[in-house]
């Protein structure tokens, strides 16, 4: 069984959908995105699964308590197939616009209360169209917390992060150290939504290309300045 152009089209679209959310993709979601019937999408995903490009999982159907539904996520074989193409396709001009927009948004929150600022960031996160922008919003969310911590804690975390040896360590350490400080020193409740976002963030960081990690590390440096 070969990876035909049609199969490649379905695989690329599923990877695009998955990379925006890091949530396994249901075949009906893919069907709507491509414009085919759900059964056509399901049959195609089964073929891609046989080729080793997808793996299936099961999630609870929110509309039917106790009923599970089949979802698919790309394997390393699939992501490596499109990694080079995806990295080269990143539009630097668009990213710079997105970055400036996020930085301006975060700057506008400086006079808000912690709860109000957190709520506003959480409202913006679902609007992220690419994975690197999602990661930038998560960094922004924890920047809001860092500002609230203030004082020596803020200075210590900034120094620690800026001296991290790699871009990936810098971005994971930032969220991890801020999260740990919040839990230890603040009375602010960290909800399930935030902890789930942290999990998605860590997964996203690991999946970013080298080029994307460089872009996001630059964003973090600017945000901390």
C-alpha positions in Angstrom: 0.0 0.0 0.0 1.5 3.3 -1.1 1.3 6.8 0.3 -0.6 8.3 -2.6 -1.1 12.1 -3.0 -4.7 11.7 -1.8 -3.6 9.9 1.3 -0.8 12.4 1.9 -3.5 15.2 1.7 -5.5 13.6 4.4 -2.4 13.0 6.5 -1.2 16.5 6.2 -4.6 17.9 7.2 -4.8 15.7 10.3 -1.3 16.7 11.3 -2.3 20.4 10.9 -5.4 19.9 13.1 -3.4 18.0 15.7 -0.6 20.5 15.9 -3.0 23.4 16.6 -4.4 21.7 19.7 -2.3 18.6 20.5 -5.7 16.8 20.8 -6.2 13.6 18.9 -8.5 14.2 15.8 -11.9 12.6 15.3 -12.6 11.5 11.8 -15.7 13.7 11.6 -13.5 16.8 12.4 -11.2 15.8 9.5 -14.1 15.1 7.2 -15.4 18.7 7.8 -12.0 20.2 7.3 -11.4 18.5 3.9 -15.0 18.4 2.7 -15.7 14.7 2.5 -18.1 12.3 4.2 -17.2 11.1 7.6 -17.0 7.5 6.3 -14.6 8.5 3.6 -12.4 10.1 6.2 -12.6 7.1 8.5 -11.7 4.7 5.7 -8.7 6.9 4.7 -7.5 7.1 8.3 -7.6 3.3 8.7 -5.4 3.0 5.6 -3.0 5.5 7.0 -3.0 3.6 10.3 -2.0 0.4 8.4 0.9 2.3 6.8 2.2 3.3 10.3 1.4 7.0 9.9 -1.4 7.1 12.5 -2.3 5.5 15.8 -5.8 5.4 17.2 -7.0 6.2 20.7 -10.4 6.3 22.4 -11.9 9.3 24.2 -15.2 9.7 26.0 -17.9 11.1 23.8 -19.1 14.3 25.5 -22.6 13.8 24.1 -23.1 10.3 25.4 -22.0 9.5 28.9 -19.8 6.4 29.0 -19.6 6.0 25.2 -16.1 6.3 23.7 -15.2 7.5 20.3 -12.3 6.7 18.0 -9.7 9.4 17.5 -6.4 9.4 15.6 -3.0 11.0 16.2 0.1 11.1 14.0 3.1 8.9 14.7 6.7 10.0 14.6 6.9 8.6 11.1 4.2 10.9 10.0 5.5 14.1 11.6 9.0 13.5 10.4 7.6 13.2 6.8 6.3 16.8 6.9 8.7 18.4 9.4 11.0 20.0 6.9 8.2 21.2 4.7 6.3 22.6 7.7 9.3 24.4 9.1 10.1 26.0 5.8 6.5 27.1 5.4 6.5 29.3 8.5 6.0 32.8 7.4 8.4 35.0 9.5 6.6 38.2 8.7 3.3 36.7 10.0 5.0 35.3 13.1 6.5 38.7 13.9 3.0 40.3 13.6 1.6 37.6 15.9 4.5 38.0 18.3 4.0 41.8 18.5 0.2 41.3 19.0 0.8 38.9 21.9 3.4 41.2 23.5 1.1 44.2 23.2 -1.8 42.1 24.7 0.3 41.1 27.7 1.5 44.7 28.2 -2.2 45.8 28.4 -2.7 43.4 31.3 -0.2 45.0 33.7 -2.8 47.0 35.6 -5.4 44.2 35.8 -5.9 42.0 38.8 -4.4 38.6 38.7 -7.7 36.8 38.2 -8.8 39.2 35.5 -5.5 38.9 33.6 -5.5 35.1 33.8 -9.1 35.0 32.6 -8.3 37.3 29.6 -5.3 35.2 28.6 -7.3 32.0 28.8 -9.9 33.5 26.5 -7.2 34.3 23.9 -5.4 30.9 23.9 -8.1 29.1 21.8 -7.6 31.7 19.1 -4.0 30.6 18.4 -3.8 29.4 14.9 -0.4 27.7 15.0 1.4 25.7 17.7 4.2 28.2 18.3 1.5 30.9 19.0 -0.2 28.6 21.4 3.1 28.2 23.3 3.6 32.0 23.3 0.2 32.5 25.0 1.1 29.9 27.6 4.3 31.7 28.3 2.3 34.9 28.5 -0.1 33.3 31.0 2.8 32.4 33.3 4.4 35.8 32.8 1.2 37.2 34.3 1.8 35.0 37.4 5.5 35.9 37.5 4.6 39.6 37.6 2.3 38.9 40.6 5.1 37.0 42.4 7.4 40.0 41.9 10.4 40.9 44.1 13.3 38.5 44.5 11.3 35.5 43.2 10.8 37.3 39.8 14.5 38.3 39.5 15.7 34.8 40.5 13.4 33.0 37.9 14.4 35.5 35.2 18.1 34.8 35.8 17.6 31.1 36.0 15.7 31.0 32.7 18.1 33.3 30.8 21.0 31.1 31.8 19.5 27.8 30.7 21.8 26.0 28.2 19.2 25.3 25.5 16.1 26.9 24.0 13.9 24.0 25.0 15.2 24.0 28.6 14.7 27.7 28.8 11.0 27.5 27.9 10.2 24.4 30.0 12.1 25.8 33.0 10.2 29.1 32.8 6.8 27.5 33.1 8.0 24.9 35.6 9.6 27.3 38.0 6.8 29.8 37.9 4.3 27.0 38.5 6.2 25.7 41.4 6.5 29.2 42.9 2.8 29.8 42.6 1.9 26.5 44.3 4.3 27.3 47.2 3.8 31.0 47.8 0.4 32.1 46.4 -3.1 31.5 47.5 -4.3 31.5 43.9 -6.0 28.3 42.9 -4.5 26.6 39.9 -7.5 25.1 38.1 -7.7 21.9 36.0 -7.8 24.0 32.8 -4.4 25.5 33.6 -2.8 22.2 34.5 -4.1 20.6 31.3 -2.7 23.6 29.3 0.7 23.0 30.9 0.6 19.4 29.7 -0.2 20.5 26.2 2.5 23.2 26.3 5.2 20.7 27.3 4.1 18.3 24.6 4.1 21.2 22.1 7.6 22.4 23.1 9.0 18.9 22.5 7.4 18.7 19.1 8.6 22.1 17.8 11.2 22.2 15.1 14.6 23.7 15.9 13.6 26.8 14.0 10.4 27.2 16.0 12.2 26.8 19.3 14.5 29.6 18.3 11.6 31.9 17.5 9.8 31.0 20.8 13.0 31.5 22.8 13.4 34.9 21.3 9.7 35.7 22.2 10.4 34.6 25.8 13.4 36.8 26.1 11.4 39.8 24.8 8.6 39.0 27.2 10.9 38.9 30.2 12.7 42.1 29.3 
